[in-house]
Amino acid sequence: MRSPDEQAVATAIIFLMREVVYREVSSHERVWETLQRHFGAVADHFAAIALDVVIDESEGYAYLSTREPEDGEEALPRLVRRRSLTYNVSLLLVLLRKRMVEFETTGDNENLVLTREQLVEMLRVFQTTSNNEARIVDQADRTIAQVSELGFLRELRGQPGAWEVRRILKAYVDAQTLSDFSGRLADYAGARGASASGAAPSGNHE
């Protein structure tokens, strides 16, 4: 029979294998406390399969990170398979990360929440030129759903169409990735703007 501490450690291990653990989520409260009190036991369990337990105290989340094999060491199978992200999903992740940076400069301690309409508008400028509004919105909705499945967006309970941007996104899209991708997005938006201007009627007819 497991002791209370062993039960708590086992529960924390299972939670980490399933999802990111957040300090502020009520259902994660005991798991977070266990990670504070028994971090060594939890970390040792995952170390055997080349996984690190990462706790970000300032942001209030914990997650598993695959440890890269050392020189000459054979890599273990991954616990979670890498996902190949579509362009639209990658785009939305970077746009959300940029919005999070802007939001945090205001000094607001609340979580960033965006409406479905705001998310659609964020994506719209980077969509291929189309006069089919329904297609643009449908594609945006699919992208939002995919990002939600990845755990970076969470629809608020009782508030349909209101999406919380999860802070774990910071660990996934770091500053360098954000800078590199943002530069490419700016070039793309500029090219689209120039193309649209060139295609517009000049208004001068001889």
KOLVEX-579809 format. One record per residue (C-alpha): x, y, z; residue number from 1. Coordinates in steps of 0.2 Angstrom, whole numbers, plus 5000, padded with zeros to 4 digits. Example, Ala and Ser with C-alpha at 12.3 -4.5 7.8 and 13.67 -1.06 7.14 Angstrom:
2
KOLLO   xx   yy   zz   k
KOLLO 5062 4978 5039   1
KOLLO 5068 4995 5036   2
# end
This chain:
206
KOLLO   xx   yy   zz   k
KOLLO 5000 5000 5000   1
KOLLO 5007 5017 4995   2
KOLLO 5010 5030 5008   3
KOLLO 5002 5047 5006   4
KOLLO 5018 5054 5000   5
KOLLO 5020 5040 4987   6
KOLLO 5002 5043 4982   7
KOLLO 5006 5062 4979   8
KOLLO 5021 5059 4969   9
KOLLO 5013 5046 4958  10
KOLLO 4999 5058 4955  11
KOLLO 5011 5072 4950  12
KOLLO 5020 5060 4938  13
KOLLO 5004 5056 4930  14
KOLLO 4998 5074 4928  15
KOLLO 5014 5079 4920  16
KOLLO 5013 5065 4908  17
KOLLO 4996 5071 4903  18
KOLLO 4997 5090 4903  19
KOLLO 5006 5106 4908  20
KOLLO 5003 5109 4927  21
KOLLO 4997 5127 4932  22
KOLLO 4999 5134 4949  23
KOLLO 4983 5144 4947  24
KOLLO 4972 5129 4941  25
KOLLO 4962 5123 4956  26
KOLLO 4963 5105 4950  27
KOLLO 4982 5106 4949  28
KOLLO 4984 5114 4967  29
KOLLO 4989 5098 4976  30
KOLLO 5000 5093 4961  31
KOLLO 5009 5109 4962  32
KOLLO 5012 5107 4981  33
KOLLO 5019 5090 4978  34
KOLLO 5031 5097 4965  35
KOLLO 5037 5110 4978  36
KOLLO 5039 5097 4992  37
KOLLO 5045 5081 4982  38
KOLLO 5053 5088 4967  39
KOLLO 5068 5076 4968  40
KOLLO 5057 5061 4968  41
KOLLO 5047 5067 4953  42
KOLLO 5062 5072 4944  43
KOLLO 5072 5056 4947  44
KOLLO 5057 5046 4940  45
KOLLO 5058 5055 4923  46
KOLLO 5077 5057 4923  47
KOLLO 5078 5038 4919  48
KOLLO 5069 5041 4903  49
KOLLO 5078 5057 4898  50
KOLLO 5065 5069 4903  51
KOLLO 5067 5085 4913  52
KOLLO 5054 5092 4924  53
KOLLO 5054 5111 4921  54
KOLLO 5046 5122 4934  55
KOLLO 5044 5141 4930  56
KOLLO 5040 5149 4947  57
KOLLO 5038 5166 4940  58
KOLLO 5025 5161 4927  59
KOLLO 5017 5147 4938  60
KOLLO 5018 5131 4927  61
KOLLO 5028 5115 4926  62
KOLLO 5030 5104 4911  63
KOLLO 5041 5090 4904  64
KOLLO 5056 5093 4892  65
KOLLO 5065 5080 4882  66
KOLLO 5083 5079 4886  67
KOLLO 5095 5079 4871  68
KOLLO 5106 5064 4871  69
KOLLO 5125 5067 4875  70
KOLLO 5138 5063 4862  71
KOLLO 5139 5044 4858  72
KOLLO 5123 5041 4868  73
KOLLO 5109 5032 4859  74
KOLLO 5093 5042 4859  75
KOLLO 5077 5035 4868  76
KOLLO 5060 5034 4860  77
KOLLO 5051 5050 4863  78
KOLLO 5036 5050 4875  79
KOLLO 5027 5062 4864  80
KOLLO 5029 5062 4846  81
KOLLO 5034 5078 4838  82
KOLLO 5020 5087 4828  83
KOLLO 5023 5095 4811  84
KOLLO 5014 5111 4813  85
KOLLO 5005 5119 4798  86
KOLLO 5010 5137 4793  87
KOLLO 4994 5144 4800  88
KOLLO 4996 5136 4817  89
KOLLO 5014 5142 4818  90
KOLLO 5008 5159 4812  91
KOLLO 4995 5160 4826  92
KOLLO 5007 5154 4839  93
KOLLO 5019 5168 4835  94
KOLLO 5006 5181 4834  95
KOLLO 4999 5176 4851  96
KOLLO 5017 5177 4858  97
KOLLO 5019 5195 4851  98
KOLLO 5002 5200 4858  99
KOLLO 5007 5192 4875 100
KOLLO 5023 5203 4875 101
KOLLO 5013 5218 4871 102
KOLLO 5000 5214 4885 103
KOLLO 5014 5211 4898 104
KOLLO 5021 5228 4895 105
KOLLO 5005 5236 4902 106
KOLLO 5010 5229 4919 107
KOLLO 4993 5219 4920 108
KOLLO 4994 5204 4931 109
KOLLO 4979 5196 4923 110
KOLLO 4980 5182 4909 111
KOLLO 4978 5188 4891 112
KOLLO 4961 5184 4885 113
KOLLO 4956 5187 4866 114
KOLLO 4939 5185 4858 115
KOLLO 4937 5174 4843 116
KOLLO 4934 5190 4832 117
KOLLO 4951 5196 4838 118
KOLLO 4960 5180 4834 119
KOLLO 4952 5180 4816 120
KOLLO 4957 5197 4813 121
KOLLO 4975 5193 4818 122
KOLLO 4976 5180 4805 123
KOLLO 4966 5189 4792 124
KOLLO 4980 5200 4786 125
KOLLO 4991 5185 4783 126
KOLLO 4978 5175 4773 127
KOLLO 4980 5173 4755 128
KOLLO 4970 5185 4745 129
KOLLO 4952 5179 4744 130
KOLLO 4935 5187 4743 131
KOLLO 4927 5172 4751 132
KOLLO 4924 5179 4769 133
KOLLO 4917 5162 4774 134
KOLLO 4932 5153 4769 135
KOLLO 4944 5165 4778 136
KOLLO 4934 5163 4794 137
KOLLO 4932 5144 4793 138
KOLLO 4951 5143 4791 139
KOLLO 4954 5154 4806 140
KOLLO 4942 5144 4816 141
KOLLO 4951 5128 4812 142
KOLLO 4968 5136 4816 143
KOLLO 4961 5141 4833 144
KOLLO 4955 5124 4837 145
KOLLO 4972 5116 4832 146
KOLLO 4981 5128 4844 147
KOLLO 4968 5124 4857 148
KOLLO 4972 5106 4855 149
KOLLO 4990 5109 4857 150
KOLLO 4986 5118 4874 151
KOLLO 4991 5136 4870 152
KOLLO 4973 5142 4870 153
KOLLO 4959 5138 4882 154
KOLLO 4941 5144 4879 155
KOLLO 4934 5151 4895 156
KOLLO 4920 5142 4904 157
KOLLO 4904 5150 4902 158
KOLLO 4911 5163 4890 159
KOLLO 4909 5156 4872 160
KOLLO 4921 5164 4860 161
KOLLO 4933 5170 4874 162
KOLLO 4950 5162 4873 163
KOLLO 4964 5163 4887 164
KOLLO 4982 5163 4880 165
KOLLO 4991 5150 4891 166
KOLLO 5008 5156 4897 167
KOLLO 5016 5140 4893 168
KOLLO 5017 5148 4875 169
KOLLO 5033 5157 4882 170
KOLLO 5042 5141 4884 171
KOLLO 5038 5135 4866 172
KOLLO 5041 5152 4857 173
KOLLO 5057 5159 4864 174
KOLLO 5063 5177 4861 175
KOLLO 5074 5172 4846 176
KOLLO 5061 5162 4837 177
KOLLO 5049 5176 4840 178
KOLLO 5061 5189 4833 179
KOLLO 5066 5178 4817 180
KOLLO 5048 5174 4813 181
KOLLO 5042 5192 4816 182
KOLLO 5054 5198 4804 183
KOLLO 5048 5186 4790 184
KOLLO 5030 5191 4794 185
KOLLO 5034 5210 4792 186
KOLLO 5042 5206 4776 187
KOLLO 5027 5196 4770 188
KOLLO 5014 5209 4776 189
KOLLO 5025 5223 4767 190
KOLLO 5025 5213 4751 191
KOLLO 5007 5210 4751 192
KOLLO 5004 5228 4754 193
KOLLO 5015 5233 4740 194
KOLLO 5006 5221 4729 195
KOLLO 4989 5227 4733 196
KOLLO 4994 5245 4730 197
KOLLO 5002 5240 4713 198
KOLLO 4986 5231 4708 199
KOLLO 4974 5246 4713 200
KOLLO 4968 5258 4699 201
KOLLO 4979 5273 4698 202
KOLLO 4964 5285 4695 203
KOLLO 4973 5294 4681 204
KOLLO 4966 5291 4664 205
KOLLO 4972 5300 4648 206
# end
